C-alpha cells in the first residue's frame, strides 16, 4: 500500500464521508470486538460484510457506543447554537439508556457528571484513563468548525467531558486538524504537516509520524488512544480503497469497532462518501440521520 493523493471532492462529499465512515467502520468492526486475529481467521476467514452479532449481539448496521456518542456530539451542533452543556447532556441521556457497551473511563466520567452536573470537571486525568473514548466521537467538531481557535477549544473541552488526559485531548486536536485540512482541500501529506505544527504530547506526535509502510499485522488495535490514532493516520496514507483499508484494520480484532470508526472517519473525509461501499452504507441504522446532517454542517463552516 502507498500514499493516495489528489482526490477532488466537494465539501458535502467529504463531510458525508467522515460521518458515514465512522458508522461503517463501527458497524463492520463490532462483529470482531475483543477477538484475536487467529480466532477471526478461524471463525470468519476475512470479515468484510456488516453482519452484526459479536460480543454484544448487535443488529447488522447498528451503531455501538462509537456511533451513538458521535451522534450525541453532532446533535449538539445541529440544534441551535452549540454549547458544551448541550453535548454533555446528550451524552448523559445516552448513558441513562443503559448502553450494552460502554468504556470504563466513559462510564466513570458520565456517572460523575450525573452527580455533579459539571462537564468541565467530570473527565479523568490519570494516566490509566488514556482510552480512545473521546477520539471516537470527535469528528463532528472537526467537520463543523472552520475557525481554528474555536475548533481546538471545543475539541479539547468535549474530549475532557470523559477523557481529560492530555494524550486524549491532544489526540482529538491532531485528528481534528487533519480532518479540517482535508476538508479545505489539502493533500494527505499537507494535512499531516498541519497537525504536526500544533504543540502536542510526544506520544501523539509519534502517532502522527507512524511509518506508512508498516504491514497491517504489526498495528496494535487496542483501546489505547495513541494506538487508535496511529491506525487512523496509517490508514489515510494507504493507496488501497476504503473497503480494503478498513477491512484490514478491523480484522486485527481487539477494539475493532472503535479502530474501524476512528480510521473510517478519517479515510471517509479523505476519499469521500462514494468511496464507502454502497452495500455497507445501505445497512447503517444511522444512515439517514447522518446524511440529513450534512447540509447543516456545510452551513456551519460558512
N, C-alpha and C positions, 0 to 999 in steps of 0.2 A: 504494500500500500504506500502511496505517495501523496504529497500535499495537493489539494484541489484549490484552484484559484479561479477568479474571473466569472463567477456566476451572476448574471444580470437579472435582478429581481426587483419588483416594486415593494413599497413599504408594507402593504397589506399581505403580500405573499410571505414576507419574512416573519411578520407578527403571527400570522396563522400557523406558519411552520414551527415557530417557537412553542406556541400553546399546544398544538396538536402533537408536536414532537414529545413534549413531556408526557402527555396522556398515552401516547402509543408506546413509548419506552416503558412506562409504568405497567401498562396492561400486558405487554409481552413478557416482561420480566417477572411479574407476580407469580407465574406458574412455577418458577425455579427458585424462589426465595429460600434461603438457608441451605440449599443443596450444594454438594461438591460437584466439580466438573465431571468426576468419574461417575457419580450417580446420575447426573444429567445424561451423559452419553449412554449409560446402561438403560435408563428408563425412557428417554426421549429421542435418542440419537442427536440430531441438531434441531433444537426447538426454534421454529420460525413462524409459528402461527399463534394468534391470540385465542387461547382456548380456556382461560380461566383455571380454576382448580387451585393447586398449590397448597401451602400450609394452612391457609385460611379459607379455602373453598370459595374463591372468587368466581363471580359470573364472568363469562367471556366479555371483555371490554369494560368491566367495572373498574373504576378508579380506586386505588388504595389511598393511604394517607398522603402519598405524594401528590396525586391529582386533587384530592379533596382540599388539602391545605393550599395548594396553588390557587384553587378557585376561591378559597376564603380570602386570600390576599387580593386576587384580581377583583373580586366583588367590591372591595373597599375603594377601588378606583372607578368602578362603573356607576355607582350610585351616589351622585353628588360629589362634593369636594372630598378628597382623601383626608383621613385622619388616622393616626396611629391607633387611637382608641377603637375606631371602627374595624380596623384589621384585627386587633386583639379580640374584640367582641365576636367577630366571625369565627375566629379560631376556637374561642370558648364555646360558642354554640355547637360547633362540630364536636368538641371534646365531650359535651354533655349528651351527645347521642350514644356514647359508649362504643367508640370505634373498635373494631376487632383487632386492628394492627396499629400500634402507636409506639413511637420510640420512647425510651426511658427518659431522656432529657426533656422531651416534649411533654410527656405526661406529668413529670415533676413540675415543670415550669407552669403549665396550664393549671395544675392544681394550686400552685402558689398564686397565680393570677386570680383564680376564683376566690381565694381567701382575702387577697389584698386589694384587688381591683386596679393595680398599678402595673401596666405593661413595661414601664421603664425600670423596674426592679425585679421582674419575675424570672428573667433568664439566668441560667447557671454560668458562672465564670471560671469554675475549676477546670483544670487540665484534663480531667477524666470525662468532661462533657463536650468533647470536640467531635460530635457526630455530624452527620450530613443533613439533619432535620430542618435546618433553615435554608441551606443551599438548594434543596429540592423544591422550594416554594418561592424562590426569589425572582424568577423571570418576569412576572407581571410588572414589577417596579422598573426593571431594565427596559421593558417594552414601552412603558407609559411615560417615562421621564427622560426627555432630551437634555434638560438642564443639568450639567454635571454636579453642581453643588447639591441640588435637590435630590437627584438620583442617589448620590453617595450617602447622604444623610438618611434617606428613607430606607435604603438597603441595610445600613447598619442598625437602624432603630428596629426595623421589622425582624431582622435576624435575632436581635437581643431580647425580643419577647420570650424566646425559648433558649436561644444559644448566644450567650453574650461573650464567650471567649473570643479573643482576638483572631484566632485561627479561623473561627466560623464567620465572624463579621468581615474579615479581610477576604475570605474565600468568596463571599457574596459580592464584595466590591470588585474583585477581579473578574468574576463571571459576568457581572453587570456591565463592566467596562468593555469586555469582549462583545457581548450582545449589542451594546449601543453602537460600537464601531462598525459591526457588521451591518446593522440596520442603516447606518449612514453611508454604506457603500464601500467600506474598507475591505481590502483583501484579508484573508485569514492571517497572514504574517503581520499585516499592519494592525489588525485588531489585537493580536497578542502583544505587539510592541506598545500599544496604547495602555494595556493593563500593566505592563512592566514599568511604566512611568509612575505608577502610584507607589506610595510608601507602604509596603506590605510586609507582613510577617515573613520571615525567611522560608518557612515551610510552604507558604502559599507561592512564593517566588519559585521554589523548586518545582512545584506542580506546574506552573506556567512554562517552565523550561524542560518539561518531560521530553524524552527522546521520541520523536515521532516514528522512528524506525523500530521501536520495541515490538516484539511479537505479542499478540494479544494474550497469549498464555502466560506472559510474565506480569500482567497487570493485576494488582490487587483490587478486588471489588468489595471490600469490607464497608462497614458503616462509618469509617473514619472520613471526615470531611476532606482531608487532603488526598486520600485515595480517590474519592469520587470526583473531585475537581481535576485531578490528573487524568482520569479516564476520559472526562469530557474534553479536555484540551487535546489529548491524544486523538480522540475521535474526529474532531473537526480538521485535523491535519491529514486525514487519510483520503486517498483518491477513490476509494470504493463508495458505492451509493449508500443512502440512508439505511436501507434494509440490511445490507451486508455488515455495516459497521455496528449497528445496534444488536443484530443477532449475535455477532461475535462477542460483544461485551456481556450481554445477559446470559449467554451460555457459559460464562465463567462462574455463575451461581453466586452464593453468599448473599449480599444485599443487592440482588439482581434487579429488583423493581426500581429502587432508588437510583442505582447506577444507570439503568436504562432511561429513567425520567430525566436526570440531570444531563446526561450526554444527548438524549433525544431532543431536549430543548435547544441546546447549542447547535447541534447539527441541523435541526429544523430551521433555525434562523439563517444558518449559513447556506443551506441548499433550497429552502423554500418549501411551502406546503405540498406541492405536487411531487416532491421527492419522497414523501412518506407514502408507502404503498396504499392504494385505494382500498384494498381488502382489509387493511388494518384500520384505516380511518372510519370505514363504514361500521365497524363493530364498537367504536368508542361510545360509551354512555354519555360522556361529556361533550361529544362532538358538536351538537347544535348550539349548546350554550357557549362554547369556546369560539365557534365561528361567528356567532352573533356579537361577541365582544370586540371583534377586530375593528369595526368602524369607530367605536368609541376610543380605542387605543390610538388609532391613527389620528383622530381629532385631538387627543391629549398631547400628542407630540407636536401639534401645530404645523 
